[in-house]
Amino acid sequence: KIQLMASPSNDSTTPVSEFLLICFPGFQRWQHWLSLPLSLLFLLAMGANTTLLITIQLEASLHQPLYYLLSLLSLLDIVLCLTVIPKVLAIFWFGLRSISFPACFLQMFIMNSFLPMESCTFMVMAYDRYVAICHPLRYPSIITNQFVAKASVFIVMRNALFTAPIPILTSLLHYCGKNVIENCICANLSVSRLSCDNFTLNRIYQFVAGWTLLGSDFILIFLSYTFILRAVLRFKAEGAAVKALSTCGSHFILILFFSTILLVVVLTNVARKKVLMDILILLNVLHHLIPPALNPIVYGVRTKEIKQGIQKLLQRGR
């Protein structure tokens, strides 16, 4: 049983210098068993995304804007996984629950900024598919390598700037009591609740920024696919509609994975009084692990060019 003696009492005014992450306080006996599937998913995510990045880098036929965007998505997935999962496994295996202030707020910044970066990448990929299907003759002049470079800068800068105030506001709070975070990760609200100050501004900013960034991305994705579907329904050539939609299949499946898991996390947090805390913690961890593990596999299985590139990569390694 974990001893929380390191935590000063709630009435203490002693400043806190580090936090303790307590994963699954109600199911600590099962942590070693849970670490096995998490480890396998982590290795799958890292291996699949690294393979995809190497394949796109080495295969000349994949040096196209859409695959560059897919590379960006893989990079974001890798950073998210490395930010969250190794610490979770270190807690499970070695009991390394302490995390310093800088490390905690850095993890918070990456989690809060990289999630909307992924949704923004999906939005740019949806625009890519819209131009490819609705304006095929103009596609080479619109979706260029320069466009991808500018889009990548926009994805990183927009989301980093809009989400940076979240960890900054949280770090400025005064922590003088408990230092035990009942979570596997430094989630903003989990950390803010430990402060001795009022964190209403922090909570409101996270809510507004999160829904503004993610909401605008999903609205643009929805509009892109609405225009795509309208254009496809006008195709008269036999099989043209199916062929056009098949090019969007992988992208649509990835968005479905991403949005479904995000929706489950949001709904369970809204109904947090009716849901076990351990379930909420597990969903938060899986949200940073399942999409990164599935994204490269979906594209690898459904995209002929990527499958051929991976086969060539494996042949080189023999």
PyMOL commands that set and color helices and strands:
alter all, ss='L'
color gray80, all
select helices_A, chain A and resi 28-58+60-62+65-94+101-134+139-142+145-163+165-171+188-192+200-233+240-270+277-287+290-302+304-316
alter helices_A, ss='H'
color red, helices_A
select strands_A, chain A and resi 18-21+98-100+180-181
alter strands_A, ss='S'
color yellow, strands_A
deselect
rebuild
show_as cartoon
